[in-house]
Amino acid sequence: MASFLYNVLFKRSSTFTVTILVSCFIFERGLDLVADQIFEQVNQGVCLNT
């Protein structure tokens, strides 16, 4: 499994760079969704209109 991942994703610097960029994008989207859910839970019932 490790050798497969190395050969497919990490052997060439171009595929390594694309792998890092895609992983960062997926991580950022997941973190954003989790943070929004936590924010909504903490502020449930609070009126934010001024």
CHARMM internal coordinates of N, CA and C (Angstrom, degrees):
IC EDIT
DIST 1 N 1 CA 1.4526
DIST 1 CA 1 C 1.5288
ANGL 1 N 1 CA 1 C 110.99
DIST 1 C 2 N 1.3258
ANGL 1 CA 1 C 2 N 116.96
DIHE 1 N 1 CA 1 C 2 N -45.45
DIST 2 N 2 CA 1.4613
ANGL 1 C 2 N 2 CA 120.35
DIHE 1 CA 1 C 2 N 2 CA -179.58
DIST 2 CA 2 C 1.5240
ANGL 2 N 2 CA 2 C 111.09
DIHE 1 C 2 N 2 CA 2 C -64.99
DIST 2 C 3 N 1.3177
ANGL 2 CA 2 C 3 N 116.67
DIHE 2 N 2 CA 2 C 3 N -40.45
DIST 3 N 3 CA 1.4678
ANGL 2 C 3 N 3 CA 118.82
DIHE 2 CA 2 C 3 N 3 CA 179.69
DIST 3 CA 3 C 1.5266
ANGL 3 N 3 CA 3 C 110.81
DIHE 2 C 3 N 3 CA 3 C -68.11
DIST 3 C 4 N 1.3141
ANGL 3 CA 3 C 4 N 117.39
DIHE 3 N 3 CA 3 C 4 N -34.73
DIST 4 N 4 CA 1.4678
ANGL 3 C 4 N 4 CA 120.91
DIHE 3 CA 3 C 4 N 4 CA 176.17
DIST 4 CA 4 C 1.5228
ANGL 4 N 4 CA 4 C 110.52
DIHE 3 C 4 N 4 CA 4 C -62.64
DIST 4 C 5 N 1.3392
ANGL 4 CA 4 C 5 N 116.79
DIHE 4 N 4 CA 4 C 5 N -48.15
DIST 5 N 5 CA 1.4655
ANGL 4 C 5 N 5 CA 120.12
DIHE 4 CA 4 C 5 N 5 CA 178.85
DIST 5 CA 5 C 1.5241
ANGL 5 N 5 CA 5 C 111.19
DIHE 4 C 5 N 5 CA 5 C -61.52
DIST 5 C 6 N 1.3131
ANGL 5 CA 5 C 6 N 116.09
DIHE 5 N 5 CA 5 C 6 N -41.66
DIST 6 N 6 CA 1.4666
ANGL 5 C 6 N 6 CA 119.61
DIHE 5 CA 5 C 6 N 6 CA 178.68
DIST 6 CA 6 C 1.5238
ANGL 6 N 6 CA 6 C 110.79
DIHE 5 C 6 N 6 CA 6 C -60.97
DIST 6 C 7 N 1.3216
ANGL 6 CA 6 C 7 N 116.67
DIHE 6 N 6 CA 6 C 7 N -48.61
DIST 7 N 7 CA 1.4662
ANGL 6 C 7 N 7 CA 120.39
DIHE 6 CA 6 C 7 N 7 CA -177.20
DIST 7 CA 7 C 1.5245
ANGL 7 N 7 CA 7 C 112.50
DIHE 6 C 7 N 7 CA 7 C -66.56
DIST 7 C 8 N 1.3187
ANGL 7 CA 7 C 8 N 117.58
DIHE 7 N 7 CA 7 C 8 N -34.73
DIST 8 N 8 CA 1.4635
ANGL 7 C 8 N 8 CA 120.47
DIHE 7 CA 7 C 8 N 8 CA -176.27
DIST 8 CA 8 C 1.5225
ANGL 8 N 8 CA 8 C 112.12
DIHE 7 C 8 N 8 CA 8 C -85.99
DIST 8 C 9 N 1.3298
ANGL 8 CA 8 C 9 N 118.37
DIHE 8 N 8 CA 8 C 9 N -42.71
DIST 9 N 9 CA 1.4604
ANGL 8 C 9 N 9 CA 120.94
DIHE 8 CA 8 C 9 N 9 CA -169.87
DIST 9 CA 9 C 1.5199
ANGL 9 N 9 CA 9 C 115.41
DIHE 8 C 9 N 9 CA 9 C -107.85
DIST 9 C 10 N 1.3089
ANGL 9 CA 9 C 10 N 118.81
DIHE 9 N 9 CA 9 C 10 N -31.36
DIST 10 N 10 CA 1.4597
ANGL 9 C 10 N 10 CA 120.43
DIHE 9 CA 9 C 10 N 10 CA -168.34
DIST 10 CA 10 C 1.5265
ANGL 10 N 10 CA 10 C 115.48
DIHE 9 C 10 N 10 CA 10 C -114.89
DIST 10 C 11 N 1.3066
ANGL 10 CA 10 C 11 N 118.74
DIHE 10 N 10 CA 10 C 11 N -6.62
DIST 11 N 11 CA 1.4622
ANGL 10 C 11 N 11 CA 120.42
DIHE 10 CA 10 C 11 N 11 CA -174.08
DIST 11 CA 11 C 1.5305
ANGL 11 N 11 CA 11 C 111.78
DIHE 10 C 11 N 11 CA 11 C -69.20
DIST 11 C 12 N 1.3191
ANGL 11 CA 11 C 12 N 117.06
DIHE 11 N 11 CA 11 C 12 N -43.81
DIST 12 N 12 CA 1.4668
ANGL 11 C 12 N 12 CA 121.10
DIHE 11 CA 11 C 12 N 12 CA 179.82
DIST 12 CA 12 C 1.5184
ANGL 12 N 12 CA 12 C 109.48
DIHE 11 C 12 N 12 CA 12 C -100.40
DIST 12 C 13 N 1.3049
ANGL 12 CA 12 C 13 N 116.55
DIHE 12 N 12 CA 12 C 13 N 143.84
DIST 13 N 13 CA 1.4665
ANGL 12 C 13 N 13 CA 119.86
DIHE 12 CA 12 C 13 N 13 CA -177.17
DIST 13 CA 13 C 1.5255
ANGL 13 N 13 CA 13 C 111.87
DIHE 12 C 13 N 13 CA 13 C -65.95
DIST 13 C 14 N 1.3277
ANGL 13 CA 13 C 14 N 118.06
DIHE 13 N 13 CA 13 C 14 N -30.24
DIST 14 N 14 CA 1.4645
ANGL 13 C 14 N 14 CA 119.87
DIHE 13 CA 13 C 14 N 14 CA 179.57
DIST 14 CA 14 C 1.5276
ANGL 14 N 14 CA 14 C 111.15
DIHE 13 C 14 N 14 CA 14 C -68.13
DIST 14 C 15 N 1.3216
ANGL 14 CA 14 C 15 N 117.79
DIHE 14 N 14 CA 14 C 15 N -44.02
DIST 15 N 15 CA 1.4641
ANGL 14 C 15 N 15 CA 119.52
DIHE 14 CA 14 C 15 N 15 CA 178.55
DIST 15 CA 15 C 1.5217
ANGL 15 N 15 CA 15 C 110.85
DIHE 14 C 15 N 15 CA 15 C -71.40
DIST 15 C 16 N 1.3243
ANGL 15 CA 15 C 16 N 117.38
DIHE 15 N 15 CA 15 C 16 N -31.83
DIST 16 N 16 CA 1.4588
ANGL 15 C 16 N 16 CA 121.05
DIHE 15 CA 15 C 16 N 16 CA 175.78
DIST 16 CA 16 C 1.5261
ANGL 16 N 16 CA 16 C 109.93
DIHE 15 C 16 N 16 CA 16 C -62.59
DIST 16 C 17 N 1.3281
ANGL 16 CA 16 C 17 N 116.93
DIHE 16 N 16 CA 16 C 17 N -44.19
DIST 17 N 17 CA 1.4630
ANGL 16 C 17 N 17 CA 121.41
DIHE 16 CA 16 C 17 N 17 CA 179.63
DIST 17 CA 17 C 1.5209
ANGL 17 N 17 CA 17 C 111.07
DIHE 16 C 17 N 17 CA 17 C -63.72
DIST 17 C 18 N 1.3163
ANGL 17 CA 17 C 18 N 117.31
DIHE 17 N 17 CA 17 C 18 N -44.76
DIST 18 N 18 CA 1.4671
ANGL 17 C 18 N 18 CA 120.82
DIHE 17 CA 17 C 18 N 18 CA 178.51
DIST 18 CA 18 C 1.5231
ANGL 18 N 18 CA 18 C 110.25
DIHE 17 C 18 N 18 CA 18 C -63.35
DIST 18 C 19 N 1.3225
ANGL 18 CA 18 C 19 N 117.66
DIHE 18 N 18 CA 18 C 19 N -40.71
DIST 19 N 19 CA 1.4629
ANGL 18 C 19 N 19 CA 121.55
DIHE 18 CA 18 C 19 N 19 CA 178.20
DIST 19 CA 19 C 1.5208
ANGL 19 N 19 CA 19 C 110.97
DIHE 18 C 19 N 19 CA 19 C -60.44
DIST 19 C 20 N 1.3184
ANGL 19 CA 19 C 20 N 117.48
DIHE 19 N 19 CA 19 C 20 N -44.30
DIST 20 N 20 CA 1.4656
ANGL 19 C 20 N 20 CA 121.51
DIHE 19 CA 19 C 20 N 20 CA 179.16
DIST 20 CA 20 C 1.5213
ANGL 20 N 20 CA 20 C 110.53
DIHE 19 C 20 N 20 CA 20 C -64.23
DIST 20 C 21 N 1.3263
ANGL 20 CA 20 C 21 N 118.06
DIHE 20 N 20 CA 20 C 21 N -45.22
DIST 21 N 21 CA 1.4650
ANGL 20 C 21 N 21 CA 121.34
DIHE 20 CA 20 C 21 N 21 CA -179.15
DIST 21 CA 21 C 1.5257
ANGL 21 N 21 CA 21 C 111.88
DIHE 20 C 21 N 21 CA 21 C -62.85
DIST 21 C 22 N 1.3234
ANGL 21 CA 21 C 22 N 117.04
DIHE 21 N 21 CA 21 C 22 N -44.62
DIST 22 N 22 CA 1.4655
ANGL 21 C 22 N 22 CA 120.65
DIHE 21 CA 21 C 22 N 22 CA 179.40
DIST 22 CA 22 C 1.5241
ANGL 22 N 22 CA 22 C 110.35
DIHE 21 C 22 N 22 CA 22 C -66.24
DIST 22 C 23 N 1.3248
ANGL 22 CA 22 C 23 N 117.23
DIHE 22 N 22 CA 22 C 23 N -41.27
DIST 23 N 23 CA 1.4636
ANGL 22 C 23 N 23 CA 120.82
DIHE 22 CA 22 C 23 N 23 CA 178.48
DIST 23 CA 23 C 1.5193
ANGL 23 N 23 CA 23 C 111.35
DIHE 22 C 23 N 23 CA 23 C -62.80
DIST 23 C 24 N 1.3224
ANGL 23 CA 23 C 24 N 117.25
DIHE 23 N 23 CA 23 C 24 N -41.37
DIST 24 N 24 CA 1.4702
ANGL 23 C 24 N 24 CA 121.00
DIHE 23 CA 23 C 24 N 24 CA 178.15
DIST 24 CA 24 C 1.5163
ANGL 24 N 24 CA 24 C 110.98
DIHE 23 C 24 N 24 CA 24 C -63.87
DIST 24 C 25 N 1.3246
ANGL 24 CA 24 C 25 N 117.42
DIHE 24 N 24 CA 24 C 25 N -41.77
DIST 25 N 25 CA 1.4600
ANGL 24 C 25 N 25 CA 120.84
DIHE 24 CA 24 C 25 N 25 CA 179.06
DIST 25 CA 25 C 1.5254
ANGL 25 N 25 CA 25 C 110.84
DIHE 24 C 25 N 25 CA 25 C -62.76
DIST 25 C 26 N 1.3242
ANGL 25 CA 25 C 26 N 117.51
DIHE 25 N 25 CA 25 C 26 N -46.29
DIST 26 N 26 CA 1.4666
ANGL 25 C 26 N 26 CA 121.42
DIHE 25 CA 25 C 26 N 26 CA 179.98
DIST 26 CA 26 C 1.5224
ANGL 26 N 26 CA 26 C 110.46
DIHE 25 C 26 N 26 CA 26 C -63.94
DIST 26 C 27 N 1.3293
ANGL 26 CA 26 C 27 N 117.75
DIHE 26 N 26 CA 26 C 27 N -42.72
DIST 27 N 27 CA 1.4595
ANGL 26 C 27 N 27 CA 121.59
DIHE 26 CA 26 C 27 N 27 CA 178.43
DIST 27 CA 27 C 1.5243
ANGL 27 N 27 CA 27 C 110.98
DIHE 26 C 27 N 27 CA 27 C -62.34
DIST 27 C 28 N 1.3352
ANGL 27 CA 27 C 28 N 117.19
DIHE 27 N 27 CA 27 C 28 N -43.11
DIST 28 N 28 CA 1.4638
ANGL 27 C 28 N 28 CA 121.47
DIHE 27 CA 27 C 28 N 28 CA -179.44
DIST 28 CA 28 C 1.5188
ANGL 28 N 28 CA 28 C 111.09
DIHE 27 C 28 N 28 CA 28 C -63.06
DIST 28 C 29 N 1.3208
ANGL 28 CA 28 C 29 N 117.36
DIHE 28 N 28 CA 28 C 29 N -43.17
DIST 29 N 29 CA 1.4663
ANGL 28 C 29 N 29 CA 120.84
DIHE 28 CA 28 C 29 N 29 CA 179.65
DIST 29 CA 29 C 1.5287
ANGL 29 N 29 CA 29 C 110.31
DIHE 28 C 29 N 29 CA 29 C -64.95
DIST 29 C 30 N 1.3176
ANGL 29 CA 29 C 30 N 117.34
DIHE 29 N 29 CA 29 C 30 N -42.96
DIST 30 N 30 CA 1.4593
ANGL 29 C 30 N 30 CA 120.69
DIHE 29 CA 29 C 30 N 30 CA 178.46
DIST 30 CA 30 C 1.5142
ANGL 30 N 30 CA 30 C 112.34
DIHE 29 C 30 N 30 CA 30 C -63.89
DIST 30 C 31 N 1.3202
ANGL 30 CA 30 C 31 N 116.80
DIHE 30 N 30 CA 30 C 31 N -44.04
DIST 31 N 31 CA 1.4599
ANGL 30 C 31 N 31 CA 121.20
DIHE 30 CA 30 C 31 N 31 CA 178.37
DIST 31 CA 31 C 1.5260
ANGL 31 N 31 CA 31 C 110.94
DIHE 30 C 31 N 31 CA 31 C -63.37
DIST 31 C 32 N 1.3186
ANGL 31 CA 31 C 32 N 117.48
DIHE 31 N 31 CA 31 C 32 N -39.78
DIST 32 N 32 CA 1.4602
ANGL 31 C 32 N 32 CA 122.03
DIHE 31 CA 31 C 32 N 32 CA 178.24
DIST 32 CA 32 C 1.5277
ANGL 32 N 32 CA 32 C 110.84
DIHE 31 C 32 N 32 CA 32 C -62.64
DIST 32 C 33 N 1.3156
ANGL 32 CA 32 C 33 N 117.20
DIHE 32 N 32 CA 32 C 33 N -43.52
DIST 33 N 33 CA 1.4644
ANGL 32 C 33 N 33 CA 120.43
DIHE 32 CA 32 C 33 N 33 CA 179.27
DIST 33 CA 33 C 1.5247
ANGL 33 N 33 CA 33 C 111.52
DIHE 32 C 33 N 33 CA 33 C -64.44
DIST 33 C 34 N 1.3225
ANGL 33 CA 33 C 34 N 116.89
DIHE 33 N 33 CA 33 C 34 N -42.44
DIST 34 N 34 CA 1.4654
ANGL 33 C 34 N 34 CA 120.97
DIHE 33 CA 33 C 34 N 34 CA 179.17
DIST 34 CA 34 C 1.5232
ANGL 34 N 34 CA 34 C 110.50
DIHE 33 C 34 N 34 CA 34 C -65.45
DIST 34 C 35 N 1.3283
ANGL 34 CA 34 C 35 N 117.24
DIHE 34 N 34 CA 34 C 35 N -43.58
DIST 35 N 35 CA 1.4637
ANGL 34 C 35 N 35 CA 120.77
DIHE 34 CA 34 C 35 N 35 CA 179.62
DIST 35 CA 35 C 1.5253
ANGL 35 N 35 CA 35 C 111.16
DIHE 34 C 35 N 35 CA 35 C -63.41
DIST 35 C 36 N 1.3203
ANGL 35 CA 35 C 36 N 117.61
DIHE 35 N 35 CA 35 C 36 N -39.78
DIST 36 N 36 CA 1.4659
ANGL 35 C 36 N 36 CA 120.75
DIHE 35 CA 35 C 36 N 36 CA 177.36
DIST 36 CA 36 C 1.5238
ANGL 36 N 36 CA 36 C 111.32
DIHE 35 C 36 N 36 CA 36 C -63.80
DIST 36 C 37 N 1.3219
ANGL 36 CA 36 C 37 N 117.17
DIHE 36 N 36 CA 36 C 37 N -40.86
DIST 37 N 37 CA 1.4623
ANGL 36 C 37 N 37 CA 120.32
DIHE 36 CA 36 C 37 N 37 CA 178.68
DIST 37 CA 37 C 1.5238
ANGL 37 N 37 CA 37 C 111.02
DIHE 36 C 37 N 37 CA 37 C -64.87
DIST 37 C 38 N 1.3200
ANGL 37 CA 37 C 38 N 117.39
DIHE 37 N 37 CA 37 C 38 N -42.48
DIST 38 N 38 CA 1.4653
ANGL 37 C 38 N 38 CA 121.00
DIHE 37 CA 37 C 38 N 38 CA 177.89
DIST 38 CA 38 C 1.5201
ANGL 38 N 38 CA 38 C 109.92
DIHE 37 C 38 N 38 CA 38 C -63.06
DIST 38 C 39 N 1.3336
ANGL 38 CA 38 C 39 N 117.66
DIHE 38 N 38 CA 38 C 39 N -44.02
DIST 39 N 39 CA 1.4622
ANGL 38 C 39 N 39 CA 121.86
DIHE 38 CA 38 C 39 N 39 CA 179.07
DIST 39 CA 39 C 1.5232
ANGL 39 N 39 CA 39 C 110.69
DIHE 38 C 39 N 39 CA 39 C -59.89
DIST 39 C 40 N 1.3273
ANGL 39 CA 39 C 40 N 116.88
DIHE 39 N 39 CA 39 C 40 N -44.72
DIST 40 N 40 CA 1.4669
ANGL 39 C 40 N 40 CA 120.73
DIHE 39 CA 39 C 40 N 40 CA 179.91
DIST 40 CA 40 C 1.5282
ANGL 40 N 40 CA 40 C 111.06
DIHE 39 C 40 N 40 CA 40 C -64.20
DIST 40 C 41 N 1.3257
ANGL 40 CA 40 C 41 N 118.19
DIHE 40 N 40 CA 40 C 41 N -39.02
DIST 41 N 41 CA 1.4620
ANGL 40 C 41 N 41 CA 121.75
DIHE 40 CA 40 C 41 N 41 CA 179.03
DIST 41 CA 41 C 1.5226
ANGL 41 N 41 CA 41 C 111.20
DIHE 40 C 41 N 41 CA 41 C -66.45
DIST 41 C 42 N 1.3234
ANGL 41 CA 41 C 42 N 116.99
DIHE 41 N 41 CA 41 C 42 N -43.97
DIST 42 N 42 CA 1.4604
ANGL 41 C 42 N 42 CA 121.22
DIHE 41 CA 41 C 42 N 42 CA -177.68
DIST 42 CA 42 C 1.5225
ANGL 42 N 42 CA 42 C 110.85
DIHE 41 C 42 N 42 CA 42 C -67.68
DIST 42 C 43 N 1.3252
ANGL 42 CA 42 C 43 N 117.35
DIHE 42 N 42 CA 42 C 43 N -37.76
DIST 43 N 43 CA 1.4577
ANGL 42 C 43 N 43 CA 121.95
DIHE 42 CA 42 C 43 N 43 CA -175.11
DIST 43 CA 43 C 1.5269
ANGL 43 N 43 CA 43 C 113.22
DIHE 42 C 43 N 43 CA 43 C -101.12
DIST 43 C 44 N 1.3022
ANGL 43 CA 43 C 44 N 117.19
DIHE 43 N 43 CA 43 C 44 N 21.41
DIST 44 N 44 CA 1.4569
ANGL 43 C 44 N 44 CA 121.06
DIHE 43 CA 43 C 44 N 44 CA -179.94
DIST 44 CA 44 C 1.5275
ANGL 44 N 44 CA 44 C 109.65
DIHE 43 C 44 N 44 CA 44 C -63.85
DIST 44 C 45 N 1.3249
ANGL 44 CA 44 C 45 N 116.22
DIHE 44 N 44 CA 44 C 45 N 127.01
DIST 45 N 45 CA 1.4541
ANGL 44 C 45 N 45 CA 121.22
DIHE 44 CA 44 C 45 N 45 CA 178.72
DIST 45 CA 45 C 1.5135
ANGL 45 N 45 CA 45 C 114.67
DIHE 44 C 45 N 45 CA 45 C 87.40
DIST 45 C 46 N 1.3166
ANGL 45 CA 45 C 46 N 118.11
DIHE 45 N 45 CA 45 C 46 N -1.77
DIST 46 N 46 CA 1.4599
ANGL 45 C 46 N 46 CA 121.93
DIHE 45 CA 45 C 46 N 46 CA 179.93
DIST 46 CA 46 C 1.5213
ANGL 46 N 46 CA 46 C 108.33
DIHE 45 C 46 N 46 CA 46 C -92.32
DIST 46 C 47 N 1.3393
ANGL 46 CA 46 C 47 N 116.77
DIHE 46 N 46 CA 46 C 47 N 128.71
DIST 47 N 47 CA 1.4573
ANGL 46 C 47 N 47 CA 121.66
DIHE 46 CA 46 C 47 N 47 CA 178.18
DIST 47 CA 47 C 1.5245
ANGL 47 N 47 CA 47 C 108.61
DIHE 46 C 47 N 47 CA 47 C -87.82
DIST 47 C 48 N 1.3313
ANGL 47 CA 47 C 48 N 117.10
DIHE 47 N 47 CA 47 C 48 N 121.03
DIST 48 N 48 CA 1.4537
ANGL 47 C 48 N 48 CA 121.24
DIHE 47 CA 47 C 48 N 48 CA -177.37
DIST 48 CA 48 C 1.5233
ANGL 48 N 48 CA 48 C 112.75
DIHE 47 C 48 N 48 CA 48 C -96.20
DIST 48 C 49 N 1.3346
ANGL 48 CA 48 C 49 N 118.60
DIHE 48 N 48 CA 48 C 49 N 1.08
DIST 49 N 49 CA 1.4675
ANGL 48 C 49 N 49 CA 121.41
DIHE 48 CA 48 C 49 N 49 CA 178.28
DIST 49 CA 49 C 1.5188
ANGL 49 N 49 CA 49 C 110.03
DIHE 48 C 49 N 49 CA 49 C -74.70
DIST 49 C 50 N 1.3352
ANGL 49 CA 49 C 50 N 116.41
DIHE 49 N 49 CA 49 C 50 N 140.93
DIST 50 N 50 CA 1.4706
ANGL 49 C 50 N 50 CA 119.76
DIHE 49 CA 49 C 50 N 50 CA 179.98
DIST 50 CA 50 C 1.5000
ANGL 50 N 50 CA 50 C 111.18
DIHE 49 C 50 N 50 CA 50 C -104.56
END
COOR INIT
IC SEED 1 N 1 CA 1 C
IC BUILD
